[in-house]
């Protein structure tokens, strides 16, 4: 995504630039991360207002019956809308869940006059299309403490709580729970069928789901803790060649939590997640997600009580550095505009 230049920003601030800014914001939203790359959102643009709606046809009804993960995904898309408008010299006026009678309407964003974007806004905006979800091990290069501190601050600025897991024991617990959930889900036919729906075979022309080159063909064990990977291939020889000699490290394990556990908390958790992901990407840091244990209520409650100081966990992740990043695909803006 190219950076807006000074003349572009001035033009965008005129009334005739509002439609172009809204279009750019929606196009940027498409690059947000989502569970299994389901892209569970639709948008409407009317005058100076952008509407973000959840798409119930893309909800994971087996693994996400409450819509928590769908709402987090939409929150990440909402942050991309906000940061893009700011990068274009506008101020987004956001109303979350503005109409109780329309539960699928997650947010409206009014495009208001703003100011020249700061360096940090430009930095985050530039990473929207560069950021990728990682699905294997990392190199042994450690995550610098100052960078992790900055990511914690980024999440906190959006009311999220990013918790680096410094205890080996706690990381082992999270790894064990992830593996246990993965094993249980692999025995559940409905879970498996739902996962298969979003697994794209090689050569597929679909613009959603997880592409075959988005994960290793034969995932190797990570060290010191092994986190189970989703089995998108289901016995097929899909995927990219593993680089276990260089990328076998677990990386830094972290949890993202929120103060509450309602729909607005989930939406804001997605915004916090995307802000820290873009900051991480700007410094070459990749992130892998592990949501298996959070899809089982009893395991999620165990994690809340014993590892999160009572705060509801919204995401389990690993952070680290990679040599080659995985591929990703996105739908066209015309596919999500109503």
Wavefront OBJ file of the C-alpha trace (Angstrom):
o trace
v 0.000 0.000 0.000
v 1.551 3.289 -1.119
v 1.890 6.097 1.351
v -0.301 9.206 0.810
v 1.715 12.220 -0.290
v 1.203 15.834 0.770
v -0.798 16.900 -2.315
v -2.900 13.740 -2.070
v -3.708 14.523 1.561
v -4.764 18.094 0.693
v -7.040 16.849 -2.107
v -8.477 14.156 0.150
v -9.550 16.809 2.657
v -11.834 18.483 0.114
v -15.479 17.407 0.003
v -15.058 15.582 -3.312
v -12.316 13.436 -1.755
v -14.583 11.819 0.845
v -15.794 9.071 -1.501
v -12.238 8.229 -2.505
v -11.126 8.140 1.121
v -14.018 5.844 2.066
v -13.193 3.514 -0.823
v -9.526 3.418 0.217
v -10.557 2.652 3.807
v -12.737 -0.278 2.747
v -9.991 -1.652 0.489
v -7.565 -1.464 3.425
v -10.046 -3.217 5.721
v -9.962 -6.270 3.472
v -6.372 -6.964 4.549
v -7.250 -7.492 8.199
v -6.579 -10.953 9.655
v -9.559 -13.239 10.246
v -10.052 -16.742 11.573
v -9.243 -19.166 8.702
v -9.201 -16.066 6.452
v -12.999 -16.170 6.406
v -13.158 -12.381 5.916
v -16.510 -12.262 7.759
v -17.482 -8.675 6.983
v -19.462 -6.480 4.628
v -19.389 -2.722 4.203
v -21.745 0.008 3.145
v -20.738 3.512 2.091
v -23.249 6.359 2.041
v -21.997 9.903 1.798
v -19.469 10.435 4.562
v -20.428 7.295 6.504
v -18.943 3.793 6.348
v -20.920 0.926 7.889
v -19.230 -2.279 9.040
v -21.439 -5.365 9.306
v -20.701 -8.947 10.286
v -21.441 -11.519 7.569
v -23.320 -14.413 9.222
v -22.749 -16.655 6.189
v -19.022 -16.617 7.022
v -19.412 -17.302 10.710
v -17.859 -20.526 12.027
v -20.987 -22.065 13.512
v -19.205 -25.050 15.071
v -16.028 -23.496 16.481
v -17.369 -19.960 17.010
v -21.076 -20.251 17.941
v -21.108 -16.974 19.894
v -19.432 -15.040 17.079
v -16.552 -13.969 19.309
v -13.838 -14.740 16.763
v -15.923 -13.267 13.943
v -16.289 -10.025 15.917
v -12.565 -9.885 16.722
v -11.836 -10.286 13.000
v -14.218 -7.433 12.206
v -12.532 -5.316 14.877
v -9.223 -5.748 13.060
v -10.922 -4.594 9.845
v -12.344 -1.593 11.706
v -8.882 -0.558 12.832
v -7.673 -0.645 9.215
v -10.526 1.699 8.284
v -9.576 4.076 11.071
v -5.836 4.169 10.397
v -6.351 4.586 6.646
v -8.630 7.581 7.107
v -6.110 9.107 9.508
v -3.303 8.506 7.004
v -5.374 10.402 4.408
v -5.801 13.382 6.706
v -9.262 12.563 8.072
v -10.512 11.888 11.584
v -12.734 8.792 11.880
v -15.738 9.298 14.152
v -16.583 5.782 15.300
v -19.808 4.494 16.854
v -19.644 0.849 17.912
v -22.921 -1.106 17.930
v -24.958 2.018 17.154
v -28.301 0.246 16.768
v -29.399 -2.514 19.199
v -32.107 -3.503 16.723
v -29.456 -4.382 14.123
v -26.976 -6.716 15.859
v -24.985 -7.363 12.674
v -24.175 -3.645 12.378
v -20.939 -3.540 14.333
v -19.837 0.021 13.718
v -20.355 3.191 11.735
v -17.488 5.498 10.856
v -18.097 9.128 9.917
v -15.359 10.729 7.826
v -14.552 14.029 9.515
v -11.902 16.688 8.768
v -8.613 15.749 10.339
v -5.008 16.798 10.372
v -1.726 15.897 8.775
v -0.899 12.305 9.754
v 1.988 11.746 12.104
v 4.941 9.486 11.462
v 3.510 6.642 13.535
v 0.198 6.721 11.664
v 2.086 6.503 8.385
v 4.186 3.653 9.770
v 1.155 1.547 10.721
v -0.740 2.340 7.527
v 2.171 1.217 5.365
v 2.061 -2.271 6.886
v -1.581 -3.081 6.116
v -0.862 -5.083 2.958
v 2.562 -6.319 4.097
v 1.432 -8.021 7.296
v 0.977 -11.808 7.064
v -0.208 -14.507 9.452
v 2.518 -17.057 10.179
v 1.750 -20.776 10.623
v 4.982 -22.537 11.598
v 8.121 -22.072 13.704
v 10.387 -19.049 13.994
v 14.106 -18.466 13.811
v 16.077 -18.454 17.062
v 16.423 -14.646 16.966
v 14.768 -13.376 20.187
v 12.144 -10.643 20.298
v 13.832 -7.541 21.770
v 12.350 -6.384 25.072
v 11.873 -2.759 23.869
v 9.878 -3.995 20.873
v 7.682 -6.166 23.081
v 7.148 -3.241 25.432
v 6.052 -1.142 22.455
v 3.563 -3.821 21.368
v 2.109 -3.940 24.878
v 1.659 -0.164 24.731
v 0.031 -0.346 21.291
v -2.545 -2.860 22.521
v -3.174 -0.831 25.679
v -3.943 2.263 23.601
v -6.932 0.320 22.232
v -8.004 -1.027 25.653
v -6.353 -4.400 25.057
v -3.982 -6.173 27.437
v -1.088 -7.954 25.717
v 0.590 -10.342 28.166
v 3.996 -11.798 27.214
v 4.330 -15.247 28.786
v 7.708 -15.157 30.488
v 7.245 -18.376 32.452
v 8.281 -21.613 30.745
v 5.694 -23.439 32.843
v 2.865 -21.181 31.659
v 3.991 -21.532 28.040
v 3.997 -25.321 28.430
v 0.455 -25.194 29.801
v -0.745 -23.148 26.823
v 1.018 -25.481 24.415
v -0.506 -28.541 26.086
v -3.997 -27.045 26.035
v -3.589 -26.139 22.367
v -2.567 -29.701 21.564
v -5.391 -31.172 23.604
v -7.974 -28.985 21.883
v -6.516 -29.811 18.477
v -6.765 -33.547 19.186
v -10.342 -33.290 20.429
v -11.406 -31.190 17.443
v -9.751 -33.578 14.995
v -12.099 -36.305 16.265
v -15.190 -34.141 15.766
v -16.567 -34.544 12.254
v -18.329 -31.176 12.295
v -15.135 -29.371 13.340
v -13.220 -31.122 10.575
v -15.794 -30.325 7.900
v -15.866 -26.682 8.943
v -12.085 -26.469 8.731
v -12.096 -28.153 5.321
v -14.501 -25.516 4.010
v -11.821 -22.875 4.443
v -8.832 -24.910 3.201
v -7.952 -23.978 -0.384
v -6.328 -26.633 -2.605
v -3.386 -25.695 -4.830
v -4.472 -23.757 -7.889
v -7.747 -22.621 -6.351
v -9.080 -19.313 -7.682
v -10.920 -18.526 -4.450
v -10.014 -15.258 -2.759
v -10.735 -16.389 0.776
v -9.709 -19.252 3.043
v -6.185 -20.456 3.797
v -4.105 -21.017 0.630
v -2.132 -24.214 0.262
v 1.118 -22.232 0.331
v 0.138 -20.590 3.626
v 1.447 -23.367 5.885
v 4.195 -26.038 5.864
v 3.606 -29.359 4.125
v 4.871 -31.314 7.098
v 4.907 -29.160 10.255
v 7.974 -29.886 12.366
v 8.112 -29.853 16.130
v 8.947 -26.510 17.725
v 11.276 -25.973 20.641
v 11.137 -25.469 23.553
v 7.319 -25.699 23.455
v 5.403 -27.219 20.587
v 2.127 -25.577 19.578
v -0.137 -27.740 17.439
v -0.897 -26.397 13.962
v -4.233 -26.603 12.164
v -4.385 -29.512 9.739
v -5.669 -27.714 6.660
v -4.258 -30.295 4.253
v -6.103 -33.281 5.786
v -3.755 -35.901 4.310
v -3.043 -34.076 1.058
v 0.510 -33.051 0.183
v -0.350 -29.370 0.219
v 1.706 -26.571 1.692
v 5.192 -25.123 1.439
v 8.425 -26.959 2.135
v 9.290 -26.754 5.840
v 12.494 -25.033 6.881
v 12.996 -26.886 10.130
v 16.764 -26.307 10.249
v 16.278 -22.543 10.604
v 12.694 -22.072 11.781
v 12.058 -24.478 14.648
v 11.748 -22.048 17.543
v 8.489 -21.507 19.410
v 9.120 -17.786 19.583
v 7.656 -15.579 22.299
v 4.263 -16.754 23.563
v 1.695 -14.093 24.449
v -1.963 -13.684 25.388
v -4.309 -10.868 24.446
v -7.014 -10.257 27.043
v -9.732 -7.676 27.617
v -11.426 -6.206 30.666
v -14.844 -7.617 29.744
v -16.215 -10.330 27.537
v -19.118 -8.736 25.678
v -19.463 -7.974 21.993
v -17.931 -4.508 22.282
v -14.984 -6.012 24.184
v -14.484 -8.476 21.329
v -14.627 -5.724 18.709
v -12.129 -3.600 20.623
v -9.894 -6.638 21.108
v -9.722 -6.936 17.332
v -8.751 -3.289 17.046
v -6.048 -3.740 19.688
v -4.808 -6.883 17.963
v -4.495 -5.211 14.573
v -2.722 -2.154 15.947
v -0.046 -4.271 17.586
v 0.213 -6.552 14.520
v 0.906 -3.616 12.227
v 3.520 -2.257 14.630
v 5.115 -5.708 14.829
v 5.181 -5.998 11.040
v 6.890 -2.622 10.719
v 9.829 -4.046 12.683
v 9.979 -7.366 10.854
v 8.168 -9.357 13.523
v 5.699 -12.072 12.502
v 2.831 -13.510 14.540
v 1.193 -16.953 14.628
v -2.256 -17.490 16.142
v -3.526 -20.491 18.112
v -7.246 -20.321 18.857
v -8.011 -24.027 19.340
v -8.185 -23.941 23.150
v -10.213 -20.721 23.114
v -12.845 -22.467 20.988
v -13.615 -24.852 23.851
v -15.404 -22.975 26.683
v -14.021 -25.130 29.477
v -10.425 -24.631 28.321
v -10.922 -20.922 27.758
v -12.276 -20.608 31.301
v -9.284 -22.567 32.650
v -6.913 -20.161 30.893
v -8.843 -17.148 32.211
v -8.694 -18.338 35.803
v -5.136 -19.638 35.926
v -3.117 -17.635 33.373
v -4.909 -14.326 32.802
v -5.558 -12.992 36.308
v -9.270 -13.368 35.696
v -9.379 -11.435 32.410
v -11.021 -13.235 29.462
v -8.457 -14.399 26.899
v -9.197 -13.284 23.344
v -6.115 -14.579 21.509
v -3.175 -16.924 22.023
v -0.216 -16.079 19.828
v 3.471 -16.628 19.190
v 5.793 -13.878 17.993
v 9.131 -14.187 16.246
v 11.215 -13.583 13.144
v 10.991 -15.575 9.917
v 12.971 -15.796 6.693
v 10.139 -16.280 4.191
v 6.576 -15.214 4.910
v 3.488 -17.159 3.880
v 1.080 -16.136 1.139
v -2.341 -14.602 1.569
v -5.368 -13.784 -0.567
v -8.219 -11.299 -0.207
v -11.561 -10.686 -1.867
v -12.160 -7.625 -4.013
v -13.877 -4.580 -2.536
v -16.820 -5.176 -4.870
v -17.430 -8.504 -3.136
v -17.927 -6.932 0.297
v -19.691 -3.667 -0.543
v -23.457 -3.748 -0.129
l 1 2 3 4 5 6 7 8 9 10 11 12 13 14 15 16 17 18 19 20 21 22 23 24 25 26 27 28 29 30 31 32 33 34 35 36 37 38 39 40 41 42 43 44 45 46 47 48 49 50 51 52 53 54 55 56 57 58 59 60 61 62 63 64 65 66 67 68 69 70 71 72 73 74 75 76 77 78 79 80 81 82 83 84 85 86 87 88 89 90 91 92 93 94 95 96 97 98 99 100 101 102 103 104 105 106 107 108 109 110 111 112 113 114 115 116 117 118 119 120 121 122 123 124 125 126 127 128 129 130 131 132 133 134 135 136 137 138 139 140 141 142 143 144 145 146 147 148 149 150 151 152 153 154 155 156 157 158 159 160 161 162 163 164 165 166 167 168 169 170 171 172 173 174 175 176 177 178 179 180 181 182 183 184 185 186 187 188 189 190 191 192 193 194 195 196 197 198 199 200 201 202 203 204 205 206 207 208 209 210 211 212 213 214 215 216 217 218 219 220 221 222 223 224 225 226 227 228 229 230 231 232 233 234 235 236 237 238 239 240 241 242 243 244 245 246 247 248 249 250 251 252 253 254 255 256 257 258 259 260 261 262 263 264 265 266 267 268 269 270 271 272 273 274 275 276 277 278 279 280 281 282 283 284 285 286 287 288 289 290 291 292 293 294 295 296 297 298 299 300 301 302 303 304 305 306 307 308 309 310 311 312 313 314 315 316 317 318 319 320 321 322 323 324 325 326 327 328 329 330 331 332 333 334 335 336 337 338
